[in-house]
C-alpha cells in the first residue's frame, strides 16, 4: 500500500476532497495517517469525519481541537476557549446535521474519536503526533497535553536547521507533526532536522497538505478560505 500523512483540515471538507483526488488516494488499499484537528474552523467538520470513516486503513491522531470536540460529544462541555477558537462553527455544523435528520452523527463521531490515538509509531520507526513531544523521555511516557499542544520539538528542529548543527531526534527515523501553522513562513510542508511539519494553515488562510510518507511527494488544496467564501472561519 501507499502511505500518506495529512495535515490539519479544520473543517475544510472541500480541501480534503481536493488532496485525496489529486493524490489518487485509494480508499481500500492505501494507508492514511491524519495528524488530527479535523474540528474547528470551516463549516464542514461532520463531512470531514464521515469522509475519513470511508477509508479502510486510517490512523487518526488526537489533536487539541478534536479533544475539545470529543469532550462536547461525550458530556456536552462547551468551554469558551473552545467556542472562541473555531468551536462555534463546529457546533453550528452539528446542529445542521441534526436538523437535517442525522440523529446518529454525534454518537458516530464520538465513537470515531474514542478510537483515536495520541501518537503512532510505525515499524520503520516513524513517529506521528499532533503537536510535539518531550524527546528526552520515551514516547509512551509523554503526557497527553504535551503530545497535543507542544511546539518545542518543531521550534528546536528549526533552530538545529538554522544552525546547520547536524542534530536530529536520534530515537526516531522521522517525526511528523501538525498543530503549528507554517503558512507565515512556508506554504509547503516544512522539513527541519528529521521532523516534518504538515500544518500549512488550512484552518486559517493557508492550504491543506497531503504527503506520501515514503516518496515525499505532496499535494495541496487551494487556499482553503477561497473554498469557503461565505464562512468566517477562525476569525
N, C-alpha and C positions, 0 to 999 in steps of 0.2 A: 504494500500500500504506500501511497504518498503521505507524508506527514506535514501538516500545516499548523501554524500558530497564528492566532487572531488577536489583534489589539482590542481596546475598549470601545464597544459600539455605542453605548449610552443612548439606546432607544432608536438608533438610526437604522431601521429595518431596510430602507431603500439602499443604503450604503452597504449593508451586509449582503443583500442580494447581488449588488454590483460586483463585489470582490469574489464571491463564490462563483459567479458566472465567468468572470474574467480568467479565473484560475482553472476552469474546467473541473472544479471540485466534484468528486464522485461521492454522493451521499451514502452509498452502500459499501464502498471499498476503502476510501481514504480516511485518515485519522485527522481530527481537528482538536487542537488544544486551545481553548478560549481562555484568555487571561483574566476574565471577569469584567465586572461593571457593564453588563448589558443594561442595567437600570439607570434612570435619571438623566434627563437631557431632552432628547427629542420625543415625539409623541407616540412612537410605536414600540414601546417596550414589550407588551404581550406578544406582538407579532414576531419580535426577535426571538423570544424564548421558544415560541411554537416552531419557528424555522429550525432552531438548533435541535429541538426534540426529534426532527426528522432524520438527523444524522446518526447512523448506526454506531460509528466509532468516535464518540465525543468524550473529551475530558474537560470538565468545567472547573475552573479555579474561582474560589470565592473572592470577590472584590469588596471594598468597603461600602460602595453604594448598594451592591446586591445584598450585603449583610443587613443594611438598614431595611431594604425591601423585605428580606426574609423575616425580620422581626415584626414588620407590619402584617405579613401574610400569616405568621404564626400566632400573634397575640394582639394585633391591632395597633402597635406602637407607631406614633407619628411625631417624633421629636422635631423641634424647629430646625435643628442643624441639618436634618434630612430634607424636610419640605422646602427649605430655603436654598438648597443646593441641587435642585433638579427633581426632588421627590414629588413636588406638587404635580408636575407633568406626568409622572408615573402613576400617581393616584388617579388623576383625571383619565388616564388611558384605561385603567382597570374598571373605572366606573362606566366608561363607554362600552367595554366588553360585557359587563353585567347587564347594562340597559339593552344591549343587542341580543340578550338571551343566553350568553355563555356563562351559565351558572357554576361551572366547574373550573373556571380559569384560575381562581385563587388557589384552590387545592392542588391543581395540576402543577402550578409553578412553585408552590411551597414544596411539593414533593421533589421537584427538579432541584431546587436549591438545597434541600436536605441532603441530597446525594452528591453535592459538590465537594471539592477537595480544597484544603488550604494550600497545598503545593503538590507538584507531581515531579517525580524523579524517574527518568527513563532508564532502561537497561544499559544504554550507552552513556549514562552519566550527564544528561542534560536536565537542568533544573528549571521548572516553570513555576512562577509565583506572581501574584498580582502586584504587590508593592515592592517588597525587597526582603532582606534578611539580615540577621546578625551572623556573619560568616565566621565568627570566632568560635561558634558552638555548632554541634551537629544540627542539621535542618529539623530533625524531629524534636529538638529541644527549644526551637524558636516559639515565642508567644504568637498567638493568632493575630494580635494587634500589630506586631512587627511585620508579619507576613502580608497583611492587608495595607498597612499605612507607611511603612518605612521608605525613605528616599535616599538614605545614606549610601546604600550599595551602589545605586546609579551615580550619585554625585561623586563617590570615591572612584568609580570606574572612569568617569570623565576626567578627574584630576590625574589619575595614572596615565591616561591617554595624552593629556596636555603636556605632562612632564616627560613623555616618552620613556617611562620608567621600566617598561617591560613587565610590570607586575600584573598578575591575573588572580582570579579567585581560584586558588590551586586545587580545591576539593572538587571542582566541577569542570567538565569539559566546556560547557556553555551554560549561561544563565539567561533566561528570558523574563522580562518584567513588562508591566504596563504602568498605569497609575499616574506617572509623571508626564505631563503633556510636553512634547518636544517641539511643537509647531512654531514656537517663537524663535527657535534657532535651526531646526531641521524639520522639513515636512516629509522626510523619508525615514524609515527605521534607522535608529542610531546604534552603531556598533562601537563599543569602547571596552578596551581590555578584552575579556571573553564574555561580555554581557551585551545583550541586545535589548533595547527599549522599543516596544511596539506600539506605544501610545502616541499617535501623531495628531492628537487634538480633535478626534471625531466628535467629542461631546461639546466642543466649542466651535471654532471656525476652521478646523483642520480637516483631516481625511482619516478614513478607516483603512488600516493596513492588514494584509494577509500575506504571510511569508511561508515558502517551502523551507522546512527546517533543515533539510539536507543539501539542497542546491543553493539556498539563499535567494532564489528568485522571489520577487514580491509583486503584489498587485495592490492598487489603491482605488478607493472610491473617488468620486468628485468631492470637492469641498462640501461637507455634509450640510452646512447651512443652506446651500443652494438647492438641495433636495427637499428642504422644508421651509419654503419662503414665508409660510404663514405661521410658523412656530416661533415662539420666543426663545426656545432652547434654555440654556442655563444662565441666561442674562436676567 
